[in-house]
Amino acid sequence: MKANKKKLLLKYFIKSRQFKRALQKKFSQLALPDYTSFSILSVIIGIAAGFSAVLFHKSIELLNILFFGQSAEGFYFLGATSVILLPALGMFIQGIMILLAPDVAKKKGVTEVIKAVTLRGGYIPLRTTIFNFIAPVICIGSGGTLGPEGPAAQLGGGVASKLSNLFGLSDVRIRIFTAAGTGAAIAAIFNTPLGGVFFALEIVLLSDFHAPTLAALILATVAASAVSRIILGNESVFLFSIENSIDFSNLYLYAILGLIAGAVSLFFIKYSNRIQYLFRKKILTGSVPQWLIMTFVGLVIGVCGFFFKGIFGIGYDAINEILSNKLAWYTVIVLIGLKFILVPITLHSGGFGGLFAPSLFIGAGTGYIFTYVINSIWNLNLDPTTMILVGMGAVLGGINTIPISAILIIFEMTQNYSFILPLMLAVIISTMLVQIALGGSVHSRHLESEGYRITEGREVNLLKSILVSEVELEKIITISEVSTLPQLMAKLIETPGNSLFTVDTSNKITGVITLEELRPIITEYENIKEVLIARDLTNPEFTIVKTRDDLDFVFNLFGKFNLDQLPVYAPEDDNKILGVITRQKVISVYNEESLKIDIKSGLAKELKTLNFAEASEIADGYSIIEYQAVPNIIGKSLKELRLRNKFGVEVLMIKKRKDFYSDKTDPIIYTPDPEYKIKETDTLVLFGSNENLNRLKVGDAESRHI
């Protein structure tokens, strides 16, 4: 049986490789200009992401009709009380899916897309994409009180990743197109092309802006929106009419609403984090299986939905009822409370879905109650519709810390420009309040809680752990500062990079000359070639690095000075130049380390329950051992120890013994972090060649050299 399965897998692998190569060959034979091929691929990916998002939307709609279709009398087609069981059934099925594929099930949500784009060059496995299509459809379609946007973004990113891989694109291009796929899916789900563009920029790319990325995002989202509008129509999902024009003398009320929305958003985030902690650390670690806990949560949703059906599913119908003033104020309060409480419980118990739709729901209720209170007490006769729409945008921006995306999504979904200024004011205030309180965006904080510190699209912990001394340097190209312009031009043409360093008579670097300095004078070259010398074009604003500097520091210098290479000096001699370190080299090292981290994290997960008191050989000449912390290393960080640099071994994980009084014997597992300081109770699980590991096994005499 296993042999046949292996043969089938091998046959599938060979066939897929042949198809992939044939597709790449056909595409390369077109001999299109780079920008043309880039644009065509952006549109193709947008169309594919659009179709996948539409299919996702239709699948949820089909299940909603199947499960929650109502007769004229208002009873559910299976009987009124049967609605209680439907969310429980959906959560049960999701629980079984998690049980059968736990590793795939963990990779859910927008943060997984961020990690894929940032750490894995945009690679998202196909099975993860398929899983995160089926599970959310079951969750939301059976009444789970979550939204479709998170899974849709992951679906669009997964489709884009697979297509990019089929075309044999580089990691940089795959990263761009994966982000574009997420934005395209959001654009298709909400029918908001600009909202999709800025969703990808603000969330997936963490505001890492580049012109090619923007071009891909715009083309992909427009294509996806076109697909969505053709199939789903061009009508707004929200039905409303604004009776009165905006009275700008009441603009301060929208600012107050922004503050209230920010407080609601912050409270929701804090509550959600607490629920996540309870489920991860307390509830889901016990003897009760997760599927049973999820089924119980589904029953709770069913009971609540039996009395207040507005909490079921995405909730757009309930929002339209709030907009049309069909619900009493006390009903709206109850709906807000139920949505507020149940969404984090559903999500963190194991349900699959997003937070955009619940944010819009809570925001609509917040805006309605605020207007009701103001009109009742002060009799201002405010238009509730405008306040509700502004509240939706303010809470959407606050909970997800996406100010620009929230403004554009509400604007495009409502297709109404009249309230854009109050909307912008409230959203900015709400988002700013949340960001000040959290010290950053909710997504970056969530990633930091998992051990990642990502900024401008890069995991800086990786670069902080590597010194310049560990990187192979390139030869520095210099030229005398008294060289003539023709000599300078000839030297620069021969140089593989785009910059030269000028030196004085004592061979000391005096500045740098880049192509940017030469471009303005090209047109006057014949007139000035005998007049100018290298010193006249030298930019003295440059910096040097030492071998003891880390690559994160170096990478920041590249951006600060707008250079592609920096000279490296010996730590003990400020006059001794060892070579140059290039921006491309740092990026290459980063990509290599990212791959190692992925491999190590996957391997470490399999090793957590194993014991390596004796060396366990996993490949010819390579083993894994446990290394008990010795006095010489206790209190030092992994960054200070530099085990890889000095011994050539990798730290897979750190085991910490439980407290003596604890009733559990399993050790606590830590993922290696450069800043982690070794404790007396720690055991390091190390991987490396047998030769290098033996240097650590000979006892304290050898360990003193760490």
N, C-alpha and C positions, 0 to 999 in steps of 0.2 A: 504493500500500500504506500509506504513512504517512498519507495523507489519510483513508483509511478508518479507520485506527487512531485518529486524532484525533477523527473523528466518533463512533466508538464510545465513546471516553473522555468526550466532551462529553455524549453521550446518557446514559451511566451517571451522570455528575455531576449532570445535571439531574434525573434520576429519583430519585437518592438525596436530593437537596435537597428535592424534592417530598414524598418519604416522611417525611423528617425533620421538615419543617414540619407535615405532617398529623398526625404522632404527637404533636408538641408541642402542637398545637391541641387534639387530643382530650384530652390529659392536663390542659391548663389549663382545659378546659371542666368538668372534674370539680369544680373549685373546692374542693379539699381544703385543710384547714388545713396550714400549713407543716410542722409536726411530723409530721402524718399522712403527707403526701407523702414526706417524708424517710425515714420508717420503711418505707413501701411500697417505695421505690426501694432501700433497703438490703437488703430481703428479696429483691427481684427480682435484684439484682446478686449476692447470695449464692447464689441458686439457679443463676444462669447460670455463676458461677465454679465452683460445685460440679459441675455437669454437665460443664464443660470439663475439670476435674481428673479426674473419673471416666473420661471418654473418653481422656484422656492415659494414665491408669493402665492401662486396658483395652488400649490400643494397644501399650504396652510389654509387657504380659502376653502378648498375641497373638504378637508377634514372638519373645518368649522361648520360647513353646511351639513355634512354627514352627521356630526355629533350634536349640533346645536340648532338644527333647522326647527322653526317654530310654526305651529298651526295658527289659525285665526284666533283661537281661544287663548293662545299664549302658553300652551303646555309643550314641553319638549317631546319630540316625536317618540321617544322611548318611555315617556311617562315623566312627570315632574320630578320625582325624587331620584330618578336614575342619573340626573345631571351631577349628583354628588359623587358618583362612582367614576365618571369620565376622566377628571383630572388625576384621580388615583390610578386608573388604568394606564394613562399616559406616563405618569411618574414611575410606575412599576416596570413598564417596557424600557424606559430609559435606564432604570436601575439594573436590569438584566443586561442591557448593552454595555454599561460600565463594567459589570462583572465579567463579561466575555472579552472586552478589549480595554482594560484599565489604562494602559499607557496612551492609547489614542484618545481616550475620553478626557484625559488630563489636559490635552492640548486644545483648549477651547477659549474663545473670547478674542477680543481685539489685541490684548497683550501678547498673545501667541503670534499674531501677525507682525507685531512690532519686533519681537525677538527673531522671527524668521527673516525679516528684512534687514535687521541690524546685525545679527550674529551668524546667519546661515546663508547670506547672499540671496535672500528671497526664496529659498527652497522650502516648499510645503509639500509633504508627501500626499499622494493621491488618496490613500485610504483615510487620512485625516480629513481631507476635503469631503469625501463621501460620507464619513461618519457625521461630520458637522453639518451635513445637509439633512440627513434622516432624523437625527435626534431632536433638533429644534422644531422640525415640522411636527413631530409627534408631541413635543412639549406644548407648543403654542396652539396647535390644532386641536388638542384635547382640553384646552382651557387654561393651560399654564400661564400665569399672569406676567409674562415677559414680552419683550419686543423682538422684531425680526432683524434689526440692523447689525448687531454683533455677528451672528452667524452668517448673514448675507455678506458682510465685509470679508469674513474668513473664506466664504465660498468663492467670492470674486477673486480674492488673492490667490486661492488654491488653483483655480482655473487658469489665471494668468501665469502663475508659476509653472504649471505643467506645459502650457503652450510655449512659454519662453524657453523651457528646457528642450522641447521638441525641435525648436528652430536653432538650437545650439548656440544660444546667446551667451555672452560673457556674464560673470557674476554681477558686474555693475548694471548691465542692461536688465538682467533678471530681477534685481532689486528694484529698479525703477518701475518695471512693468508689473511686478507684484503689488507694489503700492498703488499703481494706476488701476489695477484690477479691483482693489478694495474700494477705491473712490468711485469707480464705475458702478459697482454693485449698489453702493449707497445711493448714487444718482438714480439708478433704475428703481430701487425700492421706494424712494421718496419722490421720484420725479423731480430731482433738484440737481442739475449738472454742476452749478457753482458750489453748492453745498458738498457735493461729492469730492470736488477738487480740494477744497479746504479741509474736509475731513481727513483725506489722505495726508495733507501737509501738516495739519495740527496734531493728529493722533499717530498715524502710522509712521510718518517720517520725523515726528517730534520737532516740527518746524525747520527741518533741514532742507533749505530751499536752494534749488539749482535750476537753471533755465531748461535743460533737457527734460528734467523731471516734470516741470510745469507743462511743457509742451505735450508730453505723454499723458499727463493727467487730464488736460483739457480735451484732447482728441478722444481719449478713452471714455470719459464721462459723457461727452456729447453723443458719442455713438451708442452708449448704453441707454441714455435718456431717450434717444430716437427709437430704439427697440421697445423700451417700456411704453412710450406714448402710442406707438403703433398697436401694441397688443392690449395694453391696459387702459388706454385712453388718456386724454389730456386734462381731465377734470381734477380739481383740487380734492383731496381726501377730506378736507374740512369744509363744512357748509355754514356760511355766516354772511351777515351783512352789517356794515358799520353805518349806523344811523346818522351820527353827528361827526363833523370834522374835528380834528384834534385841537383842543384849547391849550395852547402852549403856556398859558398862565398857570395851568395845573401840572406843568412838567415835573415839579418837585414831587408830586404824588407817584410818578413813575420811578423816580429815584428811590422813594421809600419802598415801593414794591420790589425794586431791585435788591435793596438791603434785606427785605423779608425773604425773598427768593434765595438769596445767598445763604441766609441763616438756615432755611429749610434744606437747601442742598448740602450744607456742611453737616447738619444733624443727620441727614440720610446717609452720607458717606461714613460718618463715625459709627452710626448704628449698623451699617452694612459690614464694616470692618470687624465690629464686635461679633456679629453673627457668623462671619467667616471664621474667626478665631474659635468660637464655640464649636462649630461643626468640625473643623480640622483637628483641633487639639483635644476636644472632649467627646463629642457625640459620635463621630465616625471612627474613633479609635477603640471603641468598646466592642462588646461581643455581639451587639445587634447588627445584622447585615445592613448595608447601605440601601439595598432595594426595599427593605421593609420600612426604613425611616422615610425614604422618598415616597412610598405608598401612603404612609400616614400623613405626610405633608400634602399630598394630592387630595386626601380626604378632607383635610382642613380647608383647602381651597374650594373643594366642591361644596362643603357646608356653607361657607361664606358666599359663594356664588349662587347658591340656591335662593338666598334672601336678597343678594345684590348682584345680579348677573353682569353688571357693568365692569366687574373686575376680571372677568374671563378674557383670556387671550390678549390681543394687542390693545384693545380699549378705545379704538377710534370712534366707535358708535357712541360710547359714553361721553367722549369729549364733544361730539356734535350735539348731544343732548344738553351738555353744560352750556355750549355756545348758544343754543336756541332757547335757553332759560326754561327747560322742561323739567328740571329737577329742583326739589326744595333744598334750601341751604343746609339743613341738617343731613339730608341724603348725601350731598356733596362732601360734607365733613367725614361721614362714615366711609365713603368711597376712597377719599384721600388716605384716611387712616389704614384701611385694609390694604390698599396698594402699597403704602409706605412699609407696612409690617411684612406683608407676604412676599414681596419681590425679592429682598435679600434672602429670606428663608428658602424660597424656591430655588434661587440661583446657587446658593452655597450648600444646599443639601445634595445637589447634583443635577438640577435642571439645566436645560440648555436654552439660552436666549440672551437678549441684550437689554440695555437700560435706556435707550433713546425713547421708546414708546412710553414706558413707565414715567420717565422724566416729563414728557409732554403732558401726560395724564395728571401728575401731581402739580405741575405748573398751571394747568388749566383750572384745577380746583382751587389753587392758591390765589390766582387772579380773580376768580369768581367770589370767593369769600372776602377778599380784601375790598372789592367793589361793594359788596353787600353791606359790609360794616361801615364803610365811608358814607355810602348813600343813606343808610339807616340813621346814623348818628348826626352827620353834618348836613344831610339833605342836599348833596352837591349835584345829584342827577348825572353821575358819571356813566358813560357808555360801558356796560360790562363786557361787551364783545372785545373791544380794544384792550381792556385790562387783562382779559383771559388770554388773548394771543400774546401779549407782552409777557405775562406770567409764564406761559409755555416756553418762550424763548429764554427767559431768565433762568428758569430751573434746568432746562436742557443744557444751557451753557455752564451753569454752576455745578451740577452733578458730574458732568463729563469734562469740565474745564476746557471748553472749546468755544470761545467767544465769537470768532468770525464764522465758524461753521454754523453755530446756533442761529445767528442773525440771518445768514443766507438761507438756511433750511426753512425757517419760518417764513421768510419773505417769499421764497419760491413755492412753498407748499400753499400759501394763502393767495399768492399772485396779487398782492395788494401793497402798494407803495405808501399809502396814506399814513401809516403808523410807524414808519421806519425809524424816525428819530427817537420816539419814546422807547422803541424796541432796542435800539443800539445803547441808549443810556442805561436801561435796566439790566441788559445782558452784561455789559462791561462792569457795572457795579457788582452784580452777583458773582461773576467769575473772578473779579479782582479780590473780593472778600474771601472766597474759597482758596484762591492761590496764596494769599497772604497767610491764612490760617494753616494751610498744609505745607507751605514752603515749596510749592511747585505744583505741577499738574497731577491729577489723581492717577493717571496712567504711569507717569514716571515714579511716583511714590509706591505704586503697586509693584513695579519692577524692582525698585530698591529693596522692598520687603522680601523679594525672592533672591536677593544677592546681586542684582544687576544695577549698575549706575551708568545709564546711557544718556549721552548728551550729543546733540548734533549728529544723531544717527550712528554713534559709536559707543561701544562698551569700554569706558575709560579705565576700568579696573584692570583689563588685560594689558593696556599700554603702560599703566602705572607699575606693573610688576616686572617690566623688562627695562634694563639699562642700555644705554648707548654702547657700553663695552661688550654687550652680547650680540651686537649687530655687525655684520660685515660692512665695512666702510668702502667707499669708492675713492679713487684717486682725485685729489683736488686739482683743478685746472686754474692756473694763475697767469697773469700777464703783467708786465711792467707798467706802472702808471704813466710812464713817459712814452709809451708806444704810440705810433701814429694811428690815425683812423683806419687806413687800409690794413695795417697789421692787426688791428683789433677786429675788423670785420672778417679777415681770413681766419683768425684764431677761433672766433665764435662759430663760423661755419663748420670748422673741423670738430668742434666740441659737441658731444652727443646731447648735452643739456641745453638750457636756454639762458645760461648765465656764466659769467667769469668773475673771478676775484682779482682785484688789482693789488700789487705789492710794491713796496718802496725798495730802495737800494739795499736795505738790511733784510729783505725778504719778509717783511711784516705786512700783513693784510691791512689795506687802507680803505677798502670799500668793495662794492659789488656792482657789476654792470649787467643788466638784463636786456632782453630784446625790447622791452617796453621803453627803455631809455633811448634805443637806437631808432625806433620807428619814426619819431617826429622829424628826424634829420635825413631820412632816406632821400626825400625829394630834392634836398639841397646838397647831396653828397659830393658832386663834382666841384661845387664852389667852396666847400669847407674841408675837404679831405686833407689839404696840406696845412690847415690851420689848427684843427682840433687834435688833442691827444687824449689818451685814455683817462687821465686825471680829470679832464673837463666833464666827462660823462659819468664819473664814479658817484655812486650813491653811498655816502658814509653811514647811512642808517641801516646797519645790519648788526647781527649778534653772533656770538659763538656759543657752542655747547661743549660740555665736558663729558668724559666717558662715564662719570657717575650720575649724570642726569638720566631721568626715565623718559620713555618715549611719549608719554602723555604731555610732559613739559615741552618736548621737542615739537610735537604736533601742533600745540598751541602757538609756538613761535613761528611756524610756517604761515599760519593765518595772520598773525600780528604783523609780520614784516612782508607778507605777500611774496615769499621766496619759495623755490622748489628744492633748495639745498642749503645746508648750513655747514660751516667748517667745524671740525671736531678737534679740540686741543687735549693734550695729555693733562691729567689731573695735577701732576707735580710741576709742570712747566707750561706757563702761559704763552711761550714762544714756539712750542713744538706742535706743529700741525700733523695730525694723524691721517686726515682725509676728510671727506664730506659725507654727511648722511642726507639722503634725499627723501622727499615726501613720498615718492612711490615705494621706497624701501620700507618706510614705516607702515604704509598701507598693506604692503605684502606681508610683513611680519604679523600685522594685526589679523589678516585673513588666515594665516597659518595657525596662529594661536586660537582663533575662533574654532577652527576645525578640530584642533586638539581638545578644546573644552567640550565640544559636542561629543567626541568619542569618549573622553574621560567621564563625562556625566552619565552617558549611557552605560559605560562599563561599571562605574561606581554603584549605580542603582542595582545591578545584578550582584554586586559583591557585598552588599550591606549586611546580609545574614551569614556570610561565610567567615571562617576563622583562618588567619594566615600566620599563626604563631611560628610555623616553619615556612620557609620559602616555598611558594607554589609556582611552578614553571608553567606559563601559559603559552609560550612560544619558544622556539629554539634560542637559548641564550638569554631569555627575558623572563623575569619572575615578579611576583607580588609578595611583599612581606608586611608584617605589622612591626612597627618600631615604637617601643614605649618611650615616652618623653623622659629624657635624662636631665639632671640638674643644669647642665650647660645650656640647654635650649629653652628651659622654662622661663616664661615672661617675655620671650622674644617673638616678634611677628614672623610670619612666613616670608615677608618681604625682606626682613633683616637676615634671616637664616640663609636665603638664596641657595636652597638645596639643589635646584636644577643647575645653577651656574657652577657650584663647587663640586657637586657629586654626579651630576647628570641623571638625577632621578626625579620623578613626578609625584606630587602628593595627590592621590586619588580622592581621599576623604580623611576625615578626622573622627575617631570614635572617642566619645567621652563617657566614662563610667557613671552609672547612676549613683545618686546619694545613698549612703549606707542604710538610711531609714526608708528608702523608697520600696514600695511593694512590687516594682517591676525590675526585671534583671536585664532587659534589652538595653544596649547602650544608645546614647543619643548620637545621631549622625550629623556632622557638619560638612557642608560643601566648602572646599578650600577657598579662602579669601586672603588676598595679600596682607591685609591689615590684622588678621586674626592672630591673637597672642596665645602661645602654647601654655596650657595649664598642666599641673602636676598629674591630673587624672586622664590626660589625653593619650591616645594611641594613634600614631600616624600610619595610614595604609599607603605604602610606597610602591611605585612601579618603575622598573628600569632594567638595565642589563645586569646579569649576575655579577659581573666584575665590579660594577659601580655599587651594587647593593652590598657586596661583601665588605666594602670599605666602611659601611655603617654598622655592620654586624660584629665587628671585632671588639666592641666594647667601648668603655669610656675613654680609653686612651686615644682612639681614633675620633670619637665624637667631640673631643675638645677642639678639633680644628673647624667645627661648624661656625 
